[in-house]
Amino acid sequence: MGGLIETGIGLLEWAQRLGLIGAAIAFTIGGYFLMFGGDRGRSRAVGWFIGGAVGLVIVMGAYGIAEGVDSNISF
């Protein structure tokens, strides 16, 4: 069972790194639309900013959720 838990933790850490890179890309695209998007740039940028932030919160909070489930589960 310990190996399975270690594998899950490793997978979550990998997903967090990937989520951090994805959020950076989303913020970069949002910044591009904000600076060079013209009249509709701000509305398009807000979508990228909110999506990047929400995704980052979900991915970074996944470890806390997994720890909460692990501490409350019993067989």
C-alpha positions as CSV (number, residue, x, y, z in Angstrom):
1,M,0.0,0.0,0.0
2,G,2.9,2.3,0.7
3,G,4.2,2.0,-2.9
4,L,0.8,3.0,-4.2
5,I,0.7,6.1,-2.0
6,E,4.2,7.1,-3.1
7,T,3.2,6.7,-6.7
8,G,0.2,8.9,-6.2
9,I,2.3,11.6,-4.5
10,G,4.8,11.4,-7.3
11,L,2.0,11.8,-9.8
12,L,0.5,14.8,-8.0
13,E,3.9,16.5,-7.9
14,W,4.4,15.9,-11.6
15,A,0.9,17.3,-12.3
16,Q,1.7,20.4,-10.1
17,R,4.8,21.1,-12.1
18,L,2.8,20.7,-15.4
19,G,0.0,22.9,-14.0
20,L,2.5,25.7,-13.0
21,I,3.9,25.7,-16.6
22,G,0.4,25.7,-18.0
23,A,-0.7,28.6,-15.8
24,A,2.4,30.6,-16.9
25,I,1.5,30.0,-20.5
26,A,-2.1,31.0,-19.9
27,F,-1.0,34.2,-18.2
28,T,1.4,34.9,-21.1
29,I,-1.3,34.5,-23.7
30,G,-3.6,36.7,-21.6
31,G,-1.0,39.4,-21.4
32,Y,-0.5,39.2,-25.1
33,F,-4.2,39.7,-25.7
34,L,-4.3,42.5,-23.1
35,M,-1.4,44.4,-24.8
36,F,-2.1,43.7,-28.5
37,G,-5.7,42.6,-28.6
38,G,-7.2,45.9,-29.6
39,D,-10.8,46.7,-28.6
40,R,-11.7,43.1,-27.6
41,G,-8.3,42.3,-26.1
42,R,-9.3,43.0,-22.5
43,S,-12.3,40.7,-22.6
44,R,-10.3,37.9,-24.2
45,A,-7.4,38.4,-21.7
46,V,-9.7,38.2,-18.7
47,G,-10.8,34.7,-19.7
48,W,-7.2,33.5,-20.0
49,F,-6.3,35.1,-16.6
50,I,-9.3,33.5,-14.8
51,G,-8.7,30.1,-16.4
52,G,-5.1,30.1,-15.5
53,A,-5.7,31.1,-11.9
54,V,-8.6,28.6,-11.4
55,G,-6.6,25.8,-12.9
56,L,-3.6,26.7,-10.8
57,V,-5.6,26.7,-7.6
58,I,-7.2,23.3,-8.5
59,V,-3.9,21.6,-9.3
60,M,-2.0,23.1,-6.3
61,G,-4.9,22.2,-4.0
62,A,-5.1,18.6,-5.2
63,Y,-2.4,17.5,-2.7
64,G,-4.3,19.0,0.2
65,I,-7.5,17.3,-1.0
66,A,-5.7,13.9,-1.3
67,E,-4.2,14.3,2.2
68,G,-7.6,15.1,3.6
69,V,-9.1,12.0,2.0
70,D,-6.2,9.9,3.1
71,S,-6.5,10.9,6.7
72,N,-10.2,10.4,6.9
73,I,-10.5,7.1,5.1
74,S,-10.6,3.8,6.9
75,F,-11.0,0.3,5.8
